[in-house]
Amino acid sequence: MKVEVKREANSTATLHVELPPEQVTKEWNSIADQYSRQARLPGYRPGKAPRRIVEAKFHKEIQNEVTQRLVSQAYRQAINEEHLRVVSLTNIEGVEFTNEKALRFDALVITAPEFALPEYKNITVQVPTPEVTDEELCAALDRLREQSADFIDVQPARPLAMEDFAVIDFEGTIDGKPVSEIAPEASKNLHGGRKFWLRVAPNNFLPNFCEQIIGMNRDETRLVIVNFPADLPVPELAGKKADYAVTLREVKQRVLPEVSDEWAGKLAKGKSLADLREMVHHDLEHEKEHAIEHAKESQIIRALHERTQFDLPPQLLRGETRRALAELVHRNRERGVSDEILKSKEKELVEGAGGLAANRLKTNFILHRIAEAEKIEVTREEIDDRIRRQAARNNVTVEKLRREMQERDEFNGFVEEILLGKTIDFLKSNVSVEMAPAGDDKAVAQSEKHEH
């Protein structure tokens, strides 16, 4: 087999492949023999028709099957022989049988960018301290108290004050027309509502809304004026002045439960306060473990990006950007963001998707090269184990999950996910760990959260 590789711009290449006549003839004869054994032709018993008649009758079918089989085999062999890192096959073209019965074709491929691997072992990472402090435990218990707080009427009755919880009816209009008609796709909280609970606090809810309802008495109605900012992501309301008719129905205050065995028993049946503290301590330890692993991974990826420079294949970047954009749109829709608002933020979404796509592709290229250098591979046992666990989580049979993955052409991506995960685990096991300075734990955690 002859292979000529023509490298082109943007990480593309063309493989000119030619198979010798003897290989083509051997494959042709093998497939023609199969047709001869199965052919049913008039005047001949099944499988007894002469080869030349069978070949004349099924010449096109035999040639197509020979082409498919040999092109597929030769393409894989050519990649291996030329040591090409092919990430995508763009097209097979120029397939032809020569007069000498050789077979030629061109394979257009996208290759992984070439770059020198940086030093990837012993990357220095800063991680949060693994110990749970008394302050963290108390803060977690306080959050539980807030979640289990009661809300009671303010007694004796008095005007609404900051940090109260107001239960209100309100409706917004602009120049006498309901906000719900002007911007029907906007959040319902911009339209108005009935028995709407609002924590009265500075800069909470709509601009200067809480500040204007301070001092209201129960069943009082007041006009509240809201000036929407010019950059509000609802074009119909941006920069507009809205009038809200607000009626105060109830004034509530939050009452935190006393830290006691009784409170603990309500949160965890049959448990004492000491038991609850131990449970919360255990949960915080798990959170710390997760935060440490997350910090390692984020800082490893960041260091690898900083130490490695190469251009991404434009075709791959465009495809990955489309996928990332679809994900961002889907996530925003699930959060209740309307298509109208998404359309107004199209530029920001596309830019965000482009950055996310570039980050993913660069990370994957680097990790693949490290896996190659360290001979990290995915075993059949690992694939089977991951499929079993995912099937159990999805409450489906292993067979059904396999079938769905094959139908959706997800199997290669599934294997790649395992490979990249193993590579990350290898890198995390070979880092140089430093504890974050006292008081910097939250800064490290916030930094990693922001990056992802």
C-alpha positions in Angstrom: 0.0 0.0 0.0 1.3 3.5 -0.9 0.4 6.4 1.3 1.2 10.0 0.6 0.3 12.6 3.2 -0.2 16.2 2.1 -0.5 18.5 5.2 -2.4 21.7 4.7 -3.4 24.7 6.7 -5.7 24.7 9.8 -4.7 21.2 10.9 -6.1 19.5 7.8 -4.4 16.9 5.7 -5.1 14.8 2.7 -4.1 11.1 2.5 -3.5 9.8 -1.0 -3.8 6.1 -0.7 -3.2 3.4 -3.4 -3.8 -0.3 -2.8 -1.9 -2.8 -5.0 -3.7 -4.9 -7.7 -3.0 -8.2 -5.8 -4.7 -7.0 -2.6 -7.7 -5.7 -4.6 -7.9 -8.9 -6.6 -7.8 -11.0 -3.5 -10.6 -9.1 -1.9 -12.6 -9.0 -5.1 -12.4 -12.8 -5.5 -13.4 -13.3 -1.8 -16.5 -11.3 -2.2 -17.3 -12.6 -5.6 -17.1 -16.2 -4.2 -19.6 -15.3 -1.6 -22.0 -14.0 -4.2 -21.5 -17.2 -6.3 -22.4 -19.4 -3.4 -25.6 -17.5 -2.7 -26.7 -16.4 -6.2 -29.9 -17.6 -7.6 -29.9 -17.1 -11.4 -32.4 -18.5 -13.9 -31.2 -21.8 -15.5 -28.8 -22.6 -12.7 -29.2 -24.4 -9.4 -28.5 -22.1 -6.3 -24.8 -21.5 -5.9 -23.9 -23.3 -9.2 -23.9 -20.4 -11.7 -20.4 -19.8 -13.3 -18.4 -17.0 -11.6 -18.2 -14.9 -14.8 -22.0 -14.8 -15.0 -22.3 -13.9 -11.3 -19.8 -11.2 -11.7 -21.5 -9.8 -14.7 -24.9 -9.8 -12.9 -23.6 -8.4 -9.6 -20.6 -6.3 -10.8 -21.8 -3.1 -9.2 -22.7 -4.7 -5.9 -19.4 -6.5 -5.7 -17.4 -3.4 -6.5 -19.3 -1.4 -3.9 -18.6 -4.0 -1.2 -14.9 -4.3 -2.2 -14.6 -0.5 -2.1 -16.3 -0.1 1.3 -14.2 -2.9 2.9 -10.8 -2.0 1.5 -11.2 1.8 1.9 -12.1 1.4 5.6 -9.2 -1.0 6.2 -6.7 1.0 4.2 -7.7 4.3 5.9 -7.1 2.9 9.4 -3.8 1.3 8.3 -2.6 4.5 6.7 -3.3 6.5 9.9 -1.3 3.9 11.9 1.6 3.7 9.4 1.9 7.5 9.2 1.5 8.0 12.9 -1.2 10.6 12.4 -3.3 11.9 15.2 -6.6 12.1 13.3 -9.5 13.6 15.3 -12.0 13.7 12.5 -12.5 12.2 9.0 -13.9 15.0 6.8 -14.5 13.0 3.6 -13.4 10.1 1.4 -13.3 11.2 -2.3 -11.7 10.3 -5.6 -12.3 6.6 -5.2 -11.3 4.8 -8.4 -10.1 1.5 -9.8 -7.2 1.9 -12.2 -6.7 -0.1 -15.4 -4.2 -2.2 -13.5 -7.0 -3.0 -11.0 -5.3 -1.0 -8.2 -7.6 1.0 -5.9 -7.0 4.7 -5.2 -8.7 7.2 -2.9 -8.2 10.4 -1.0 -9.0 10.8 2.7 -9.5 14.3 4.0 -8.9 14.5 7.7 -8.5 17.0 10.6 -5.5 16.3 12.7 -4.6 17.2 16.2 -2.4 20.3 16.5 1.2 19.6 17.0 2.8 21.0 20.2 5.4 20.1 22.8 4.0 18.8 26.0 5.0 20.9 29.0 6.1 19.5 32.3 2.9 18.1 33.6 4.0 16.3 36.8 4.4 17.9 40.1 2.3 21.0 39.2 2.0 23.1 42.4 -1.6 23.5 43.5 -3.1 25.3 46.5 -6.0 23.5 48.2 -8.3 24.3 51.1 -7.5 22.9 54.5 -9.2 19.5 55.0 -10.1 20.1 58.6 -13.6 21.4 59.5 -13.3 24.4 61.8 -15.7 25.3 64.6 -16.7 28.4 62.7 -17.6 26.4 59.6 -19.7 24.0 61.7 -21.5 26.8 63.4 -22.2 28.5 60.1 -23.6 25.3 58.7 -25.9 24.9 61.7 -27.0 28.5 61.3 -27.9 27.8 57.7 -30.0 24.9 58.9 -31.7 27.2 61.4 -32.5 29.6 58.7 -34.0 26.9 56.5 -36.2 25.7 59.3 -37.2 29.1 60.5 -40.9 30.0 61.3 -42.6 33.1 60.0 -45.0 34.8 62.4 -47.1 37.9 62.3 -45.5 40.9 63.8 -47.0 41.5 67.3 -48.0 44.0 68.3 -49.0 45.4 64.8 -46.6 48.1 63.6 -45.5 49.7 60.3 -43.3 47.7 57.9 -39.6 47.9 58.6 -36.3 46.8 57.1 -35.6 43.0 57.5 -39.3 42.3 57.8 -41.0 39.9 55.4 -43.8 41.6 53.5 -46.7 39.7 51.9 -48.0 42.0 49.2 -50.3 42.3 46.2 -48.8 44.4 43.5 -49.3 45.2 39.8 -47.1 47.2 37.5 -48.1 49.6 34.7 -46.2 51.9 32.3 -48.2 54.9 31.0 -51.4 53.1 32.2 -50.7 49.9 30.4 -50.0 46.7 32.4 -46.4 45.5 32.4 -47.7 42.0 31.7 -49.0 43.2 28.3 -45.9 45.3 27.4 -43.5 42.5 28.2 -45.5 39.2 28.4 -42.3 37.1 28.1 -40.6 38.8 31.1 -40.4 37.3 34.5 -43.8 37.2 36.3 -42.2 39.1 39.2 -41.9 42.2 36.9 -45.6 41.9 36.0 -46.9 41.8 39.6 -48.4 39.2 41.9 -50.7 38.2 44.6 -49.6 37.2 48.2 -46.0 37.7 47.1 -43.4 37.2 49.8 -40.7 39.8 49.9 -37.7 40.1 52.3 -37.5 43.9 52.9 -33.9 44.8 52.5 -31.8 47.5 50.8 -31.3 46.8 47.0 -33.5 43.7 47.2 -36.0 43.0 44.4 -36.8 45.9 41.9 -34.7 49.1 42.0 -35.6 51.1 45.1 -38.8 49.1 45.7 -38.2 48.0 49.3 -37.1 51.5 50.3 -40.4 52.9 49.1 -42.7 50.5 51.1 -41.0 51.1 54.4 -43.6 52.4 56.9 -46.6 50.9 55.3 -49.4 49.5 57.5 -51.4 46.4 56.9 -54.0 46.8 54.1 -52.5 50.1 53.0 -52.0 50.7 49.3 -49.1 52.8 48.1 -47.8 53.8 44.7 -44.2 52.7 44.1 -42.2 54.1 41.2 -39.5 51.9 39.7 -37.0 53.2 37.2 -35.6 50.3 35.2 -31.9 50.5 34.3 -31.0 51.0 30.6 -29.2 47.6 30.6 -32.2 45.6 31.8 -32.2 42.4 29.7 -35.9 43.0 28.8 -35.8 45.5 25.9 -39.4 46.5 26.3 -38.8 47.7 29.9 -35.1 48.9 29.7 -34.8 52.6 30.7 -38.6 52.9 31.4 -40.4 54.2 34.5 -43.0 51.8 35.9 -45.7 52.5 38.5 -46.6 49.7 40.9 -49.7 49.7 43.0 -48.7 47.9 46.2 -51.0 46.6 48.9 -49.5 45.3 52.1 -51.4 42.2 53.2 -49.2 40.9 56.1 -46.1 41.8 58.0 -44.1 38.8 59.0 -40.9 38.3 60.9 -38.6 35.3 60.8 -38.1 33.4 64.0 -35.1 31.1 64.2 -35.5 27.9 66.2 -33.5 27.4 69.4 -30.5 25.1 69.0 -31.6 22.1 71.0 -32.3 18.4 71.0 -35.9 19.1 70.1 -34.9 21.1 67.0 -32.4 18.4 66.0 -35.0 15.7 66.3 -37.3 17.6 63.9 -34.6 17.8 61.3 -33.4 14.2 61.8 -35.9 12.0 63.4 -34.7 10.4 66.6 -31.4 12.3 66.6 -30.0 14.5 69.3 -28.2 17.8 68.9 -24.9 16.0 69.3 -25.9 13.5 66.6 -26.9 16.4 64.3 -23.6 18.2 64.8 -21.8 14.9 64.0 -23.8 14.5 60.8 -23.2 18.0 59.7 -19.5 17.7 60.5 -19.4 14.5 58.3 -21.1 16.3 55.4 -18.7 19.2 55.7 -15.7 16.8 55.5 -17.1 15.3 52.3 -17.6 18.9 50.9 -14.0 19.6 51.8 -12.8 16.5 50.0 -14.7 17.4 46.9 -13.5 21.0 47.1 -9.9 19.8 47.3 -10.2 17.5 44.3 -12.0 20.3 42.4 -9.2 22.8 43.2 -6.6 20.3 42.1 -8.3 19.7 38.8 -8.9 23.4 38.0 -5.4 24.5 38.8 -3.9 21.6 36.9 -5.9 22.5 33.8 -5.1 26.2 34.2 -1.3 25.5 34.5 -1.4 23.2 31.4 -3.2 25.9 29.4 -0.7 28.6 30.5 2.3 26.4 29.5 0.9 25.2 26.2 0.3 27.3 23.1 -1.2 26.0 19.8 -3.9 26.9 17.3 -7.2 25.0 17.4 -8.6 23.5 14.1 -11.2 26.0 13.0 -13.7 23.3 11.8 -13.6 21.6 15.2 -13.9 24.9 17.0 -17.0 25.8 15.0 -18.6 22.5 15.7 -17.8 22.6 19.4 -19.0 26.2 19.6 -22.4 25.2 18.2 -22.7 22.4 20.8 -21.7 24.7 23.6 -24.2 27.3 22.5 -27.0 24.8 22.4 -26.1 23.8 26.0 -26.1 27.4 27.2 -29.5 28.1 25.6 -30.9 24.9 27.0 -29.7 25.7 30.6 -31.1 29.2 30.4 -34.4 28.0 29.2 -34.6 25.5 32.1 -34.0 28.5 34.4 -37.0 30.2 32.9 -35.2 32.7 30.6 -37.5 33.5 27.7 -36.4 33.2 24.0 -36.9 36.9 23.6 -34.3 37.7 26.3 -32.0 35.0 24.9 -32.2 36.7 21.5 -31.3 40.0 23.0 -28.2 38.4 24.6 -27.2 36.5 21.5 -23.8 38.2 21.2 -22.9 37.4 24.8 -24.1 33.8 24.5 -22.1 33.2 21.3 -19.0 34.7 22.8 -19.4 32.6 25.9 -20.0 29.5 23.9 -16.8 30.2 21.9 -14.7 30.6 25.0 -16.2 27.4 26.5 -15.6 25.5 23.3 -12.0 26.6 22.9 -11.3 25.7 26.6 -12.7 22.3 26.1 -10.9 21.5 22.9 -7.5 22.7 24.2 -8.0 20.7 27.4 -8.9 17.6 25.5 -5.9 17.8 23.1 -3.5 18.3 26.0 -5.0 15.4 28.1 -5.0 13.1 25.1 -1.3 13.8 24.5 -0.5 13.1 28.2 -2.5 9.9 28.0 -0.5 8.9 25.0 2.8 9.7 26.7 1.9 7.8 29.9 0.2 4.9 28.0 -3.1 5.5 29.8 -5.8 3.3 28.2 -9.4 2.4 28.8 -10.0 -1.3 29.5 -13.1 -3.3 28.6 -13.7 -3.9 32.3 -13.7 -0.2 33.0 -16.2 0.4 30.1 -18.5 -2.3 31.4 -18.3 -1.1 35.0 -19.1 2.5 34.0 -22.1 1.3 31.9 -23.4 -0.8 34.7 -23.2 2.1 37.2 -24.8 4.5 34.8 -27.6 2.1 34.0 -28.3 1.7 37.7 -28.4 5.5 38.1 -30.8 5.8 35.2 -32.8 2.8 36.4 -32.5 1.0 33.0 -31.0 -2.3 32.0 -27.4 -2.5 30.8 -28.6 -3.9 27.5 -31.0 -1.0 26.9 -28.3 1.6 27.8 -25.8 0.0 25.4 -28.4 0.0 22.6 -29.3 3.7 23.2 -25.7 4.7 23.2 -25.1 2.9 19.9 -28.2 4.4 18.4 -27.1 7.9 19.4 -23.5 7.3 18.4 -22.4 8.1 21.9 -20.0 5.2 22.6 -16.8 6.9 21.4 -17.6 9.9 23.5 -18.3 7.7 26.5 -14.9 6.0 26.2 -13.2 9.3 25.7 -14.8 10.6 28.9 -13.4 7.6 30.8 -9.9 8.2 29.3 -9.8 11.9 30.1 -11.0 11.1 33.6 -8.2 8.6 34.2 -5.7 11.1 32.9 -7.0 13.8 35.3 -6.7 11.3 38.1 -3.1 10.5 37.1 -2.3 14.2 37.1 -4.0 14.8 40.5 -1.9 11.9 42.0 1.3 13.6 40.8 0.8 17.2 42.0 2.8 19.2 44.6 0.2 20.2 47.2 0.3 23.4 49.2 -2.3 24.4 51.8 -4.0 27.7 51.1 -2.9 30.4 53.6 -5.2 30.8 56.6 -8.3 32.7 55.6 -7.8 32.0 51.9 -9.8 28.8 51.7 -12.9 30.6 50.5 -10.8 32.6 48.0 -9.5 29.4 46.5 -13.0 27.9 46.3 -14.5 31.0 44.7 -11.6 31.2 42.2 -12.3 27.6 41.0 -16.0 28.2 40.9 -15.6 31.3 38.8 -13.3 29.4 36.3 -15.9 26.7 35.8 
